[in-house]
Amino acid sequence: MTNPHPEEKLRLFQLLSQHEGWPETLKEAIQVEKDG
């Protein structure tokens, strides 16, 4: 397992693009998804 699925990555990037900053909760959510 090197990288998550492209679709997952794209979904995360789209989600981030909707936010102007990087909320801590969003960071944690991404970290959780990375840890799987």
MARZA-518227 format. One record per residue: residue in one letter; z negated, y, x negated of N, C-alpha, C in turn; residue number from 1. Coordinates in Angstrom, 1 decimal. Layout:
% residues N
{pt A; {Z; Y; X}; {Z; Y; X}; {Z; Y; X}; NUM}
...
% end
This chain:
% residues 36
{pt M; {0.0; -1.2; -0.8}; {0.0; 0.0; 0.0}; {0.0; 1.2; -0.9}; 1}
{pt T; {1.2; 1.9; -1.1}; {1.2; 3.1; -1.9}; {1.1; 4.3; -1.0}; 2}
{pt N; {2.0; 4.4; 0.0}; {1.9; 5.6; 0.9}; {2.0; 5.1; 2.3}; 3}
{pt P; {1.4; 6.0; 3.2}; {1.5; 5.6; 4.7}; {2.9; 5.7; 5.1}; 4}
{pt H; {3.1; 5.2; 6.3}; {4.5; 5.2; 6.9}; {5.0; 6.6; 7.0}; 5}
{pt P; {6.3; 6.8; 6.7}; {6.9; 8.1; 6.8}; {6.6; 8.8; 8.2}; 6}
{pt E; {6.7; 8.0; 9.2}; {6.4; 8.6; 10.6}; {5.0; 9.2; 10.6}; 7}
{pt E; {4.1; 8.4; 10.1}; {2.7; 8.9; 10.1}; {2.6; 10.2; 9.3}; 8}
{pt K; {3.2; 10.2; 8.1}; {3.2; 11.4; 7.3}; {3.8; 12.6; 8.0}; 9}
{pt L; {4.9; 12.4; 8.6}; {5.6; 13.4; 9.4}; {4.8; 13.9; 10.5}; 10}
{pt R; {4.1; 13.0; 11.2}; {3.2; 13.4; 12.3}; {2.1; 14.3; 11.8}; 11}
{pt L; {1.5; 13.9; 10.7}; {0.4; 14.7; 10.1}; {0.9; 16.1; 9.7}; 12}
{pt F; {2.1; 16.2; 9.1}; {2.7; 17.5; 8.7}; {3.0; 18.3; 9.9}; 13}
{pt Q; {3.5; 17.7; 11.0}; {3.8; 18.5; 12.2}; {2.5; 19.0; 12.8}; 14}
{pt L; {1.4; 18.2; 12.7}; {0.1; 18.6; 13.2}; {-0.4; 19.8; 12.4}; 15}
{pt L; {-0.3; 19.7; 11.1}; {-0.8; 20.7; 10.2}; {0.0; 22.0; 10.4}; 16}
{pt S; {1.3; 21.9; 10.7}; {2.1; 23.1; 10.8}; {1.7; 23.9; 12.1}; 17}
{pt Q; {1.0; 23.2; 13.0}; {0.6; 23.9; 14.2}; {-0.7; 24.7; 13.9}; 18}
{pt H; {-1.3; 24.4; 12.8}; {-2.6; 25.2; 12.5}; {-2.3; 26.2; 11.4}; 19}
{pt E; {-2.9; 27.3; 11.4}; {-2.6; 28.3; 10.4}; {-3.4; 28.0; 9.1}; 20}
{pt G; {-4.5; 27.4; 9.2}; {-5.3; 27.1; 8.1}; {-5.6; 25.6; 7.9}; 21}
{pt W; {-6.5; 25.2; 7.1}; {-6.9; 23.8; 7.0}; {-8.3; 23.6; 7.4}; 22}
{pt P; {-8.5; 23.5; 8.7}; {-9.9; 23.2; 9.2}; {-10.5; 22.0; 8.6}; 23}
{pt E; {-11.8; 22.1; 8.3}; {-12.5; 21.0; 7.6}; {-12.3; 19.7; 8.5}; 24}
{pt T; {-12.4; 19.8; 9.8}; {-12.3; 18.7; 10.6}; {-10.9; 18.0; 10.5}; 25}
{pt L; {-9.9; 18.8; 10.3}; {-8.6; 18.3; 10.1}; {-8.5; 17.6; 8.8}; 26}
{pt K; {-9.1; 18.2; 7.7}; {-9.1; 17.5; 6.4}; {-9.7; 16.2; 6.5}; 27}
{pt E; {-10.9; 16.1; 7.2}; {-11.6; 14.9; 7.3}; {-10.8; 13.8; 8.1}; 28}
{pt A; {-10.1; 14.3; 9.1}; {-9.3; 13.4; 9.9}; {-8.2; 12.8; 9.0}; 29}
{pt I; {-7.6; 13.6; 8.2}; {-6.5; 13.1; 7.3}; {-7.1; 12.1; 6.3}; 30}
{pt Q; {-8.3; 12.4; 5.8}; {-8.9; 11.6; 4.8}; {-9.2; 10.2; 5.4}; 31}
{pt V; {-9.7; 10.2; 6.7}; {-10.0; 9.0; 7.4}; {-8.7; 8.2; 7.6}; 32}
{pt E; {-7.6; 8.8; 7.9}; {-6.4; 8.1; 8.1}; {-5.9; 7.5; 6.8}; 33}
{pt K; {-6.1; 8.2; 5.7}; {-5.7; 7.8; 4.4}; {-6.5; 6.5; 4.0}; 34}
{pt D; {-7.8; 6.6; 4.3}; {-8.7; 5.4; 4.0}; {-8.3; 4.2; 4.9}; 35}
{pt G; {-7.8; 4.5; 6.1}; {-7.3; 3.5; 7.0}; {-8.4; 2.6; 7.4}; 36}
% end
